[in-house]
Amino acid sequence: MLPKWIKSRLMKLDEIEARLNAATPGPWKWEIDASDGTNALVSSDESVIGRAVLWGQDKNDYGAHIRVTEEDAEFMAHVRSDMEYLMAEIKKLKG
């Protein structure tokens, strides 16, 4: 039987992996569509994951409308905290 702290870490990794597997395969890139001025989030097979209209003069006055699948949105919503968690785990392993 695994200790509770190990089970907790494994569950967190399973959650991250599930979000990764549900999202559109990568790598992703951000492109500007010169024809209409929108930005597109594009997958490695060149299919459009999402399209965004951005506005604002600087980062304090900035907005966006973007349409993506629920799975890709869930992945994007967690990416910062997932990366922080994974980096902390890597640092622990490195000692």
KEZA-852073 format. One line per 10 residues: number of its first residue (from 0); their letters; for each residue x, y, z of N, C-alpha, C. Coordinates in Angstrom, 2 decimals. Example, Ala and Ser with C-alpha at 12.3 -4.5 7.8 and 13.67 -1.06 7.14 Angstrom:
2
0> as> 13.19/-5.69/7.80/12.30/-4.50/7.80/13.20/-3.30/7.80 | 12.85/-2.25/7.08/13.67/-1.06/7.14/12.90/0.03/7.87
***
This chain:
95
0> mlpkwiksrl> 0.83/-1.18/0.00/0.00/0.00/0.00/0.88/1.25/0.00 | 0.59/2.15/-0.92/1.37/3.38/-1.04/0.97/4.39/0.02 | 1.95/5.16/0.50/1.63/6.23/1.45/0.69/7.26/0.79 | -0.08/7.96/1.62/-1.07/8.92/1.14/-0.43/10.02/0.29 | 0.77/10.51/0.64/1.39/11.60/-0.10/1.79/11.15/-1.50 | 2.18/9.89/-1.64/2.52/9.37/-2.97/1.25/9.21/-3.81 | 0.19/8.68/-3.21/-1.08/8.55/-3.92/-1.56/9.91/-4.41 | -1.42/10.92/-3.57/-1.85/12.27/-3.93/-1.08/12.79/-5.14 | 0.23/12.58/-5.14/1.05/13.01/-6.27/0.71/12.26/-7.54 | 0.48/10.96/-7.43/0.12/10.16/-8.60/-1.24/10.58/-9.15
10> mkldeiearl> -2.18/10.91/-8.26/-3.49/11.38/-8.71/-3.35/12.71/-9.46 | -2.50/13.61/-8.95/-2.28/14.90/-9.60/-1.68/14.67/-11.00 | -0.71/13.78/-11.10/-0.11/13.48/-12.40/-1.13/12.86/-13.36 | -2.01/12.01/-12.83/-3.07/11.43/-13.67/-4.01/12.51/-14.19 | -4.35/13.50/-13.35/-5.22/14.60/-13.77/-4.55/15.42/-14.89 | -3.28/15.72/-14.71/-2.54/16.47/-15.73/-2.48/15.69/-17.03 | -2.19/14.41/-16.94/-2.10/13.57/-18.13/-3.46/13.48/-18.85 | -4.53/13.39/-18.09/-5.86/13.32/-18.70/-6.17/14.60/-19.48 | -5.82/15.76/-18.91/-6.04/17.03/-19.63/-5.18/17.08/-20.89 | -3.95/16.63/-20.78/-3.04/16.61/-21.93/-3.58/15.70/-23.03
20> naatpgpwkw> -4.03/14.53/-22.67/-4.53/13.57/-23.66/-5.84/14.01/-24.30 | -6.65/14.78/-23.58/-7.93/15.24/-24.11/-7.77/16.43/-25.06 | -6.70/17.19/-24.88/-6.47/18.39/-25.70/-5.98/18.01/-27.10 | -6.11/18.94/-28.02/-5.61/18.76/-29.38/-4.09/18.53/-29.31 | -3.58/17.53/-30.03/-2.14/17.27/-30.01/-1.33/18.50/-30.46 | -0.15/18.64/-29.91/0.71/19.76/-30.23/1.89/19.33/-31.06 | 2.86/20.20/-31.20/2.91/21.53/-30.58/1.92/22.49/-31.21 | 1.58/23.52/-30.44/0.69/24.57/-30.91/1.52/25.80/-31.24 | 1.00/26.64/-32.12/1.65/27.92/-32.40/0.58/28.98/-32.59 | 0.96/30.22/-32.43/0.07/31.37/-32.53/0.40/32.09/-33.81
30> eidasdgtna> -0.57/32.27/-34.69/-0.34/32.92/-35.98/-1.31/34.07/-36.18 | -0.88/35.09/-36.89/-1.76/36.20/-37.25/-2.25/35.96/-38.66 | -3.57/36.04/-38.84/-4.17/35.90/-40.16/-4.28/37.29/-40.77 | -3.40/37.57/-41.73/-3.35/38.90/-42.33/-4.63/39.25/-43.08 | -5.38/38.25/-43.51/-6.58/38.53/-44.29/-7.69/39.19/-43.48 | -7.78/38.85/-42.19/-8.85/39.45/-41.39/-8.38/40.02/-40.05 | -7.09/39.96/-39.79/-6.54/40.55/-38.57/-6.76/39.75/-37.31 | -7.33/38.56/-37.42/-7.50/37.73/-36.24/-6.22/36.95/-35.98 | -6.14/36.39/-34.81/-5.04/35.51/-34.46/-5.59/34.10/-34.39 | -4.78/33.14/-34.76/-5.21/31.75/-34.72/-4.24/30.92/-33.91
40> lvssdesvig> -4.79/30.05/-33.08/-4.01/29.05/-32.38/-4.06/27.82/-33.26 | -2.89/27.37/-33.73/-2.81/26.34/-34.75/-2.04/25.14/-34.21 | -2.53/23.93/-34.53/-1.85/22.71/-34.09/-0.76/22.32/-35.08 | -0.01/21.29/-34.74/1.12/20.87/-35.56/0.69/20.38/-36.94 | -0.56/19.92/-37.09/-1.02/19.50/-38.41/-1.66/20.65/-39.18 | -1.44/21.88/-38.69/-1.90/23.11/-39.34/-3.42/23.33/-39.23 | -4.12/22.52/-38.44/-5.55/22.79/-38.25/-5.72/23.86/-37.17 | -6.72/24.68/-37.33/-6.96/25.77/-36.39/-7.64/25.22/-35.14 | -7.02/25.44/-34.00/-7.58/25.03/-32.72/-8.57/26.08/-32.24 | -8.20/27.32/-32.40/-9.05/28.42/-31.97/-8.68/29.68/-32.71
50> ravlwgqdkn> -9.60/30.60/-32.76/-9.37/31.88/-33.42/-9.70/32.96/-32.42 | -8.90/34.01/-32.40/-9.09/35.07/-31.41/-9.07/36.44/-32.06 | -9.85/37.33/-31.50/-9.79/38.74/-31.85/-9.23/39.44/-30.62 | -8.11/40.11/-30.78/-7.44/40.77/-29.66/-7.56/42.28/-29.82 | -7.63/42.99/-28.70/-7.66/44.44/-28.76/-6.98/45.00/-27.53 | -6.63/46.26/-27.57/-6.02/46.94/-26.44/-4.70/47.57/-26.83 | -4.35/48.62/-26.11/-3.12/49.35/-26.39/-1.92/48.77/-25.63 | -2.16/48.24/-24.45/-1.07/47.65/-23.67/-1.63/46.52/-22.83 | -0.77/45.84/-22.08/-1.21/44.66/-21.34/-2.22/44.97/-20.24 | -2.33/46.23/-19.82/-3.30/46.59/-18.81/-4.68/46.90/-19.41
60> dygahirvte> -4.74/47.08/-20.70/-5.98/47.38/-21.41/-6.07/46.43/-22.58 | -6.27/45.16/-22.29/-6.14/44.13/-23.31/-7.31/43.18/-23.19 | -7.84/42.73/-24.27/-8.94/41.77/-24.22/-8.86/40.81/-25.37 | -9.66/39.77/-25.29/-9.67/38.78/-26.36/-10.98/38.01/-26.33 | -11.41/37.62/-27.50/-12.49/36.65/-27.65/-11.85/35.47/-28.36 | -12.01/34.28/-27.79/-11.42/33.10/-28.42/-12.40/31.94/-28.31 | -12.48/31.18/-29.37/-13.33/30.00/-29.38/-12.45/28.77/-29.54 | -12.58/27.86/-28.58/-11.83/26.61/-28.61/-12.75/25.51/-28.06 | -12.31/24.27/-28.21/-13.08/23.17/-27.64/-13.00/23.25/-26.11 | -13.96/22.61/-25.46/-13.96/22.57/-24.00/-12.68/21.91/-23.47
70> edaefmahvr> -12.23/20.85/-24.15/-11.02/20.14/-23.70/-9.78/21.02/-23.83 | -9.67/21.76/-24.93/-8.52/22.66/-25.10/-8.59/23.80/-24.09 | -9.80/24.31/-23.83/-9.96/25.38/-22.84/-9.57/24.90/-21.45 | -9.95/23.69/-21.10/-9.59/23.11/-19.79/-8.08/22.97/-19.68 | -7.45/22.49/-20.75/-5.99/22.36/-20.78/-5.33/23.73/-20.58 | -5.80/24.73/-21.32/-5.21/26.08/-21.22/-5.43/26.68/-19.83 | -6.59/26.44/-19.25/-6.90/27.00/-17.94/-5.99/26.45/-16.85 | -5.49/25.22/-17.03/-4.66/24.59/-16.01/-3.17/24.63/-16.31 | -2.79/25.12/-17.47/-1.39/24.96/-17.89/-0.41/25.62/-16.91 | -0.73/26.80/-16.41/0.21/27.47/-15.50/0.39/26.67/-14.21
80> sdmeylmaei> -0.71/26.29/-13.57/-0.58/25.55/-12.31/0.01/24.16/-12.54 | -0.33/23.52/-13.67/0.27/22.22/-13.97/1.77/22.33/-14.17 | 2.20/23.36/-14.89/3.65/23.54/-15.11/4.37/23.84/-13.78 | 3.77/24.67/-12.94/4.38/24.95/-11.64/4.53/23.67/-10.83 | 3.49/22.84/-10.83/3.53/21.58/-10.10/4.62/20.66/-10.67 | 4.64/20.51/-11.99/5.62/19.63/-12.62/7.06/20.11/-12.41 | 7.27/21.42/-12.48/8.62/21.95/-12.25/9.06/21.70/-10.80 | 8.14/21.86/-9.86/8.48/21.59/-8.46/8.83/20.11/-8.26 | 8.09/19.23/-8.93/8.38/17.80/-8.82/9.74/17.47/-9.42 | 10.05/18.07/-10.55/11.35/17.84/-11.19/12.48/18.31/-10.28
90> kklkg> 12.30/19.48/-9.66/13.33/19.99/-8.74/13.53/19.07/-7.56 | 12.45/18.48/-7.05/12.57/17.51/-5.94/13.37/16.30/-6.39 | 13.10/15.83/-7.61/13.81/14.65/-8.11/15.29/14.93/-8.33 | 15.61/16.16/-8.74/17.00/16.53/-8.97/17.77/16.68/-7.67 | 17.03/16.89/-6.59/17.65/17.02/-5.27/18.10/18.39/-5.04
***
